[in-house]
Amino acid sequence: MKPDIRPISAAATRPLRQRILRPHQAIDELVYPRDDHPLALHVGAFVADQLVGIASFAPESCPAAPAQAAWRLRGMGVLPAAQRQGLGKALLQAGIAHARRHAGDLIWCHGRTSALPFYRAQGFVTWGDEFVVPQTGPHYILLYWLTVPVPATTTCC
């Protein structure tokens, strides 16, 4: 079965953001910066017309590569009963394609340490040390290069 991945509104992501990622917060607290950016993409994964997974992508500078045209992935999650069916991968692929269409160089996120095997399997690499986000636990900055990375120390001529 091919995953049913389609654009949704930022508002439509928030109930699952709360349920999957931040149950300690109210839905109205889950409005992320850049949710309403004109180039932002919010995608949903549907099974039998039920929204079971979400991801949001928007242009945002990356601390690991501030000179690059970066896109930040935020609020990605799939309900436990729908995991391991390719939905997370399909959500990422939709965002990757969108960032490429808009000349992005990389996608980055704050990924939970518990999700590292998933992100690494999709080609993401860690940058920097593990850090703790209050109430959600340990994370890493994760990078997915859409183009060949340009080292920060590169000089010309």
N, C-alpha and C positions, 0 to 999 in steps of 0.2 A: 504494500500500500504506500503510495506516495504521500508524504506529509502535506497537509493543507495549511500552507503558510500564507498569510495575507496581511496587508497594512490594516492597522487599527488606530484609533485615536489615543492620545496620551492618557486621557481620562479612563479609557477602557483597560489600560494596563494596571491601574492603581489597586483594584481589589486583589489581583494576583500578586502584585508587589507586596501587599500587606500579608496575604495568606502564606506565601512561600518564603519571602525574604525578611520581612519586618513586622511580625505579628504584634510587637510591642508598641507600634505606632498606629495612629488613626489614619484612615485613608486620605484625609485632607492634608496630612503632613507628608505625603509621599509624592508631592509635586517636585520633580527634580529640576535643577537649573538646566536650561536649554530644552526642556520638554516642548516648548512652543517655538523653538528655532525654526525658521522657514524651511531649512533643509533636513530637519530631524525626521527620522523614520522610526515608527513604532510598529512592530510586527507581532502577530499572534499566531500560535499554533493551535489548530482546531482538530478535534476528534469528534465525529458525529455532531458537528456544529457547536460543540462545547469548547470554550476557550480553556486550554490546558497549559499553555506556555506563552511567555512574553519576552521581548527584548527591545531595548530602545538604543538608538544610535544618533549622535549629533556631533557636529564639528566642535572640537575643544582641544586646546593645546595640551600636549603631553609633557609631563615633567621630565621624562627620560629623553625626549627629543623635541625640544621646544621650537626648533626651526622647521619641523616637518608639518605637512598638512594632515593633521591628526583628527581622528574620529573617536569619540568615547562611547563605549558600550556600558550601559547602566541598566540595572533592574532586570537582569536576565534570570529566568527561572522556569522550570517545568514542574508541574505537580508530580509528586512521587509516583503515583499510579501510572503516569504516562512517560516516565523516564525510561531510558535505554531502548527507545523506539526510533531514534534518529531525529527527534523533534528539535533538540538543542542544536544539533549540527545544522539542521535546515534553517533555524532562526539565524544562526551565525552566517550562513551562506547568503541569506537575504541581505543582511547588513553589510557584508563584505562587498557584494555586488553593488549595493547602493553607494558605498563610500568610493568604490572604483569609478562609478559613473560620474562622481563629483570630484575626481582628481585627488582622492585621498592617498596618502603615503603609508599610513598605518592606522590600526585600530588598537585602542588600549582600554584597560579597565582595572578596577580594583576587584580582583577575583578572590573568592574565599579559598583558603588553603585546602579545605576539604574538597574543592572542585578542581584542584590542580591536575589530576589525571585526565579529566575531561578536556580542559583547556590545552594541555600539552598534546593530547591526541589530535587536536584541531590545528596544531602548529603554533600556538602561543608560546612565548618564552617569558620567564620571570625577569624582572629588573629590580635590583635593590634587595633590601632585607625585608623579611616578614614584619608586618605591623598589625596592631590590633585596632579594630574599629569597635568602639563601645557598643555593647548589646548585640553585636553580630559576629564578633570573634576575629581570629587571625586571617589576614589577607596578604596578597602580594600585588604589586603592579605587574600586569601582564601585557605583553606587546605582540601584535600580529602584523608583520610587515607586508604591505601591499606592493611595495617596490623594494629595490635594494637599499638597505639603510645607508645613510651617509654618516660616517663617524664624526663625532663632535669636534675632533681635533684636525679634521681635514683642512688643509690650506691650499691655496691656489697660487700659482705663478711665482 
